[in-house]
Structures are given as structure tokens and as C-alpha cells.
């Protein structure tokens, strides 16, 4: 069967992270949403997404296709229902389409002609940016169960102080010595060739993905995910780092999501609680205003390729777009548009030529090329977000 993951109606709620990726390539838990589906289905997937992303994330359509809403995370019950779908059947959750089997092209789908099957069990749905961190504990547990089922962890080196060792899994090549691991509140997963340096204090649920690094003396509270090739130090509480991003020094962030190719300068601190303990509002790209989250704790949302200098301070509920560069004293405003350059004293436009030079250098350090497709995506984002910038 040919499986295709589609963005669905939640795509705009997940901006700015979906400016540069389909919903399926958001990381929550240990794996990206796509990796979860491909593991459960034992099949590759392709994507229906925005036209400007389709060169990098193409769709492969065949005579028979099962379309899956990428906002939903797979579980055994849902995957079983999807594998048993017949032509012109669709799975719904309330009024949401989760998946459907079709021989039609996408322009011809008419759900009035489909047999509706209701999914009544619990399922994790990622429909807002804050769901990425607030549902991360559940997602880590689900991924931990999926990845470790029937497998045996590498031995935990004896120099480490360990609580609830049965909830800890270490992959091949991982390094950790003189570290405290407390998995009583949730599992701890340490990926292939990852490293936790001495003196670090880790409380689960926690995931350190392949070749990620936790720096010396870090204090990390779960549920936290440090994605592949990320470097993290200082104090972190309930945050998700997608991949290839760095918070290498002291400073605090909590209840936050950090995209790919980001860097937080030394002693960067982000507030995750307002002084008056009021509900946090976040910038909403759909309404172009600040919207209620229903959360008392919500920190920093930083999209791909954005960076900040040393001693940067962020207000509660700050949203930073793609390829922004923030520096200087004081608190910058809590919505920083894509391709902004500056700080509390004001912003100018970060021109694509300069941004591309930095991206190429940064990605080359990981031996990943900055391709024409990457440039085209960022150029589109630059134009799409022009209205938010004030020079």
C-alpha cells in the first residue's frame, strides 16, 4: 500500500515550524511524526504539503493510496484500522479526517461518498505549537515502548548514579560517565553515539537522540527531547529541540520548542511564567494577533535557522520566525518576524544573501549541503513574511 501523510487543517496553527517543513517532519517524543508512522506501517511515506515545499518533500501518488493526517500520532489501534481500510472508507475522530483509502486524485475526493468509520480510542494529536512540548511526555513514552520492544539496552556504566534503571535504554555507541539518571517519572532514552558529559543531572521523561550531546553539569527536567546532533547545556525544563541546534552554555529555557539549525548564545534565558501568573498568549499567524493558549507555563518558540547572542533575554511566550538574528540588552518584543535582525532597540531586515551565507557555513559543519531547494524555501518564507517586518 502507498501511504501519504498530509498536513491537514492544523498546518497554520503549527507555524512558524511548518514554514520550513511538513507537519509530518515535526519532532515530538523521540521520533519525528513521519518516523513514527513509517515504523508502525513498516513502509516509507511521502507528503502532501504546501507547493513551495514539494520539491524537497515530494508526493508519490499511485493507483491505490491511503492518506493519513500527519497531526495524529500513530498507535496500535489506529494503525490496525488504517491497514484494514477498504476503498472509499475514511476514519474520523469527531469531525476530523484521520485517514482514508482512495483511488481518486486529490482534486476529486468527496467524503460524502465515503463510508465513515469513527475512531473512539484515545490518540495524541499535535494541532498547536505548544502541543509539541506539552504532549512530549506521552510521546516519549510511546516512542520508548516502540523502539525498545523486545530489545536489550547496552549496559549502564558503573560510574553513573541511576534510579529506576529498568526505565533507561542506551543505544550502541552512547557515552556517559559520572551522570545522574532518574527515570522514576518517565523513561530515559539515549540514542546511538550520543554523549552525556560528566556531572549532568537528568530527570525523565528524556530523550537524547542519535549523536546528540549534553554538556558538562547540565540540569535537565523532563519531558525533554534533545534531537539528533543537538548540543545542550545549562538548565532545561520540558523543551523539544528538533535537530542540529545548540544551547551549549548556561542559561534557562522551559516549556519551549527550538527548531533546526538554531543557536542560543551563552547565558540566554527565556521566561516561561508571567509575573502575574496569567495565561500565556502566543502570536497566531492565522489571526495575525496574540491568541490564548490555556497555559500558565509557555516559553520560547524558535523556528529554523534563528540565532541569538550572549545574554539574550526572552519574555514569556516569545515566538521567533525563520532565520532571525537577535542580540543586545533588554527584552525584545515577544513576536519576532522571520528574517529580522536586531533586538530591544529595534529590528531591520536580515537579507537573504547574508542569511544564506550563514546557513551554508552552519550546515557544512554537519556535512549537510545547503541546497537550491533549501534556498527556494527560505526565499518563499522571506516573501510570505515581509508584511510582518518593519524597518
N, C-alpha and C positions, 0 to 999 in steps of 0.2 A: 504494500500500500504506500502511496505517496502522501506524506504528511507536510502540511504547510501551516506555519504559525502566522497569524495575522494580528496587527496592532490593536484593533478594536477601539471602542469609544473612549477608553482611558488614556489613550496616547497623549492627548494635550494636557491632561492632568499630571502627567509624568515629565513634562518639560521642567527644567532645561536638559534633563538627562537624555530625553528622546530627540533632541535636536540632532544628535550625532550617532544614534543607534536605534534599531527597532526595539520595541518593548521586550522582545524575546531575549535580547542581549543585556538586559539589566541583571546584575548580580544581587542575589538575596539569599542568605544562608551560606552554603559553601560554593555552590554552583551557580552559573547563570540559569535563567529560566529555560533557555534553549538546551543547555547541557542536561538539565533535569529531564525534559521531555525526551531527548534522544536516548538517555539512559533507560528510562522506563519503556520506551517503544522499541528499543534496540534497532533504531533506524536514524538515518540522517534526516534533517528537516531543511526547508527553505522558508522564505519570508514574503508576506505581503506587507509592504510598508510605504512610506512616502516616496514619491517618484525620484526625488533628488538623492535618496539613499539607496536606490535599487541597483546602481552599478556595483556598489560594494556589497550589498545584501540582496542578491537576485532571487527571483522566484522561479521555481521549476514546476510547471503545471503539466500533468499527464491526463490520460483519459479518465482515470478514477482518482479522486483526491479527497482526503479528509482535512478539513480546515479546522484549526484549533485557535481559540482566543488566547493569546500569549499572556494576558493579565492573570490567568488562572494557573496555579502551580499543580503539577500532577500528583495524584495519589493512586493507590492500588485500585480503589473502587472506580474512580473516574477513568483511568486508563483501560480497565476491563470493559467499561461501557463503550468507550471510543473504539476499541478494537472490534467490538461486535456491531458497530454501526452498519446499516444497510443503506442502499441508495435512497436518497431523499428522506433521510432521517436526520433529525437535529436534536442535540442535547441542550436543554435550557436550565438555568438557575434563576428562579423568579422570571424576569423578563429578559435576562441576558442570554445571548447565544454563547455556549461554551465550545461546541464543536458541531460539525455537520459533514455528511458524506454527499459529494456531488460529482456528477459527470458534466455539469454545465460550466461555461466560462464564468468568471466572476461577475461580469456585467449582467448575467442572465439569472442570478439566484433570486428566487421568490419564495420566502419562507411560508407564505400562505399555502403552498403546495406540499410542504414538508410535514411528515409525522413528527410531532413534538414529544420528546422524552424528557421528563423532569428529573434533574439530579437533586436528590433530597439530602444527601450526606453533607458533612462539613468539608469545606475546601478553602484553601488560602487564596485570596485574590489581592493582587497588587494594583490598586487603582489611584493612589495618590503618592506623591514623593515620600511623605512621612511613613507610608506603609513599609518602605524598604527597611527602615531601622526598627519601627515599632513591631513588625511581624518577623523580625530577623531571628528571634529566639526559636520560634516554631519552625522556621525554615531550616535553621542549623540542625535541629533535632531530626527533622525529616531527612535531610541530606546525609547526616551522620548514619542514620539507620540504613539508608540506601547504599552508601559507599562501603560500609563496614560489614554488611550482612555476609556471614559465612567466612569472614576473613579474620586473620590474627594480626594484632598490632606488633610492630617492632618493639623490642624491649625498651622500657624507660630507663635511661642511665641512672645508676645508683646515687649519683651526686645530687639529684633533684629531690625536692620536698614535694610529695604527692599526696593529695587527698582524693579518694574515690577513683582509684586507678582503673577500675572497670569501665569508667566513662571516658577514658582517654585513648585515642588511637593515633599512632605515629606511623607515617608512611616511610618508605625506603629513602635513605639518604638524609633524613632530617637530623639536625644537630641541636642539642640542648643540654646544658650543664649548669648546675647550681641555680636552678629556676624553681619557683614555687607554682605548682599547678593545682588548683582547687576546682574539681569537677562535680561538687555536690549539687550545684544549682543548674547544671546543664553540661553537655558533653564538651570535650576539647578535642579538636581535630588539627593535626599538624601535617601539612602536605609534603610532597616529595621535595627533598633537597631544600626545605625551609630551615630557618635558623632562629632560635630564641636565645639571645645572649644572656650571660650570667647576671644574676640579681633581679631579673624580671619577675613580676608578680602577676599571674594570670588567673582570672576567675571566669569559669564558663557560664553560659554557652560561649564558645570561642572557636573561630576557625582561622587558621593561618594557612593560606593556600600555597600552591607549589612555588618554591623559590622566594617566598616572602621572608622578610626579616623583621624581628622585633629587637630593638636596640637595647643596650645595657640599662638595667634599672627601670624599665618601663613598668607602668601600672595600668593594667587593662581590665576593665569590668565588662562582663557580658551583658546582653548579647552583642558581640562584636565580630566583624569579619574583616580580615586583612587579606586583600585579594592577591593574585599572583604577581610576583616581582615588586610588591609594595614594601616600603621600609617605614616602620612606625616606632616612635619613642615617646617619652613623656607620659601624660595621663590621658587615657581614652575611656569613654563610657558609652556603650550602646551606639557604635558607629559602624558604617559599612564603607570600606574602601574598595572600589571596583577592581582596578588593576593598574600596575605601573605608576603608582602615585606615592609620594613621600610626605611623611610628617616625622622627620628624622630626629627631632630635638624636643626639649622640654616645652611645656605649654599644654593646655587642656582643650579638648573638644568632646562634646557629648551629644547624643541624640542627633546624629549628623550623617550625611551621605556625601562622600567625596568620589567624584568621577575618575576618569582615566587621564594619565599624564598631568596630574596636578602636583603642586609642591607648596607646602606650608612652611614658611620661614621659621627660624628658631624663635621660641617663646611666643608663637601665635596662640591666642586664646579666643575661644568662642563661648559666649553666654548661651546657656540652654534653658534659663529660667528668668522670667521678668522680675524686676524688683518688687512689683506689686502682686506677684503670683497669678497674674491674669492669664487668660487663654492666649496662646500664641497665634498670630496671623502670619500667613506667608503670601508672597506675591503669587498671583494666579494669572497665568498667561491667557486664559480664556476670557476672563472678565477684565483683564488689564487693571486689576486693583488688588488690594490685600484681602484675603479670604480667611475665614475661621478654619482652624484645624481640629478643634475639640481637644487640643493637647495643652497641658501645662508645661511640659518639657519638650522643646524643639530647638535645635541648634542651627548648624550651618549646612546649606545645600550648595555644593560647589560643582559645576559642570566641567566637562573635559577641557584640558589644556589651560586651566586657570591657575594662577600662582599668586602668592602674597609674600611680602618681605618680612624681615625680622620684626618682632614685637607688634605685629598686626593684631588689632582687637576687633572682634565682630559682635554686633548686637544679637540678641535672641532672635531666632527666625530669620537669618540673613540668607537671601537667595542670590547666588552669583552665576551668571550665564557662562557661555563658552568663551574660552580664550580671553579672559580678563586678567589684568595685572594690577594688584592692589598693594599700596605701600604708604608709609608715612604714619605720623602720630594721630591719635584720636580715633573715633569710631566712624567708619564710612557708613553711608546710608544702607538700609537693610534690603534694598534691591539694587544690584549692580548688573547692568545690562551686558550682554555679550560684547566682546571687543572694546571693553572700557580700560582706560589707563589712568591711574591716579589713586586718590584716596579721600580723606576727610576734607581736604582743601578743594576738591572738585575733580572732574574727570574729563579727559579728552578721548578721542577715538584711537584705538590701538589698530593701526593699519595692517591689512592682511600681509603685506610684504614682510613687515617686521615679525608678525606673529608666526608666519610660515618658517622664517629663518630659525626661530626658537624651537618650533615643533620638530623641524628636521634634525636639529642637534640633539634634542632630548630623546627622540625616538631612536636615533642612531646609537645612543648609549646602550639600548636594549637590542641592538642589531635588528631593528624593525624599520623598514623603509617608510618614508612619508610619501605616499603615492599620489598620483594625479587624482584618484578617486577621493582620497582624504582632502586634498586641496579643494576639489569641487564642492564637497560637503560643507567645508568651513566657509567658502565663498558664499554659498547659499545662505548659511546661517548669518553671515555678516550682513547681507542684504535684507533678510527677513527681519532682523532685529534692529535695523537702522532707526526705526521710529522711536525706540526707547532711549537712544543716546542723545545727550545734549552737550555739544562742545562749547 
